[in-house]
Amino acid sequence: QVLSNVLSPNDTGITFEDIGALDNVKETLRELVMLPLQRPELFSKGQLRKPVKGILLFGPPGTGKTMLAKAVATESGANFISVSMSIITSKKFGESEKYVKAVFSLVSKISPAVIFVDEVDSMLAKRGSQGEHEAMRKIKNEFMVNWDGLRTKEQERILVLGATNKPYELDDAVIRRFPRRIMVSLPDALNREKILKVLLSKETLAPDVDPKSVSNMTEGYSGSDLKNLCVTAAYCPFVKFLRRKRRRRARR
Ligand code: ATP
C-alpha cells in the first residue's frame, strides 16, 4: 500500500506551468525546496543554512495546495509520496503506526523525496484537542519521532510538505516542525484571469469568451471553482445540442 502511493518525479504529471497565478508561492518553493533537493552541497557548510525539513501550505480549500506539492516533486526531480489520512485511519489498531514507519523507511531509500500530508490538521491536531483519540495521539507521535529522525546527509533531501485549511488546529509542536509556512490565498481578479488562461489554454473558445470579463464576475472563486466553471461551460454546447435534439424528437 505504501508503494502504491509513491510517484516518481515524472508521474505526478504536474509542473508549475499547469498552475495559474501563485507566482510568489512558486518562487518561494523554488528557493526553499528545489535548491536544497537539487544542490545539497550548497547547504553543507555551517549550522544555520540547512535544508528545511518541513513546509506548511495553508489557505482556503481548492486554492492549489495539492497541485503545488506535486509540481514541487516534478520540478525538483524528487519522488512523491502522499500520506493519506483515509488509509491511516482505516487501519486496525497498531497498524497505522507501522504504516507511518514504513513511509519514512521507504523515503529514506528513495530520497530525494517529498512526503505530502494533505489535511495535515486531521493527523497532527492540537494535543488533547476535542476528539483526539489515543490512537491518533500514537500516530502523531510516531510521525514526529520519525520526522525528527531524518538526520543523515541523504535524509536531508527529504521534505515533509503539509497542506491544511485549518492551520489554527495544528499542535504547537507540529507548527514548530514546519519552520516555513506559506499562505496560499484565494486569487484576486488578475490572478483569476491568469488561472482561467491556464485552464483554457488547450481549449477552442467561442470568439466572445474573454477570461478578463469572466475573472471580474467570479469574485471569491478558488482555482478549483474556476476549474468547475470551465468544465461546466465545456459541456454547455453539448448539453444544448442534446436538449434541442430531444425537443425535436418530442415534437414529432
Ligand atoms: P483542498 O484544500 O480542498 O485539498 P487544494 O488547495 O489542495 O484543495 P487542489 O486540490 O490543488 O487544491 O486544487 C483542486 C483543483 O483545482 C486542481 O486539480 C485544479 O484543477 C484546480 N486548481 C486550483 N488552483 C489552481 C491554479 N492556481 N491553477 C490551475 N488550476 C487550479
Boltz pocket constraint, residues with backbone or C-beta under 6 A from the ligand:
constraints:
  - pocket:
      binder: B
      contacts: [[A, 18], [A, 19], [A, 20], [A, 21], [A, 22], [A, 59], [A, 60], [A, 61], [A, 62], [A, 63], [A, 64], [A, 65], [A, 66], [A, 67], [A, 68], [A, 118], [A, 163], [A, 164], [A, 165], [A, 195], [A, 198], [A, 199], [A, 222], [A, 223], [A, 224], [A, 225], [A, 227]]
      max_distance: 6.0
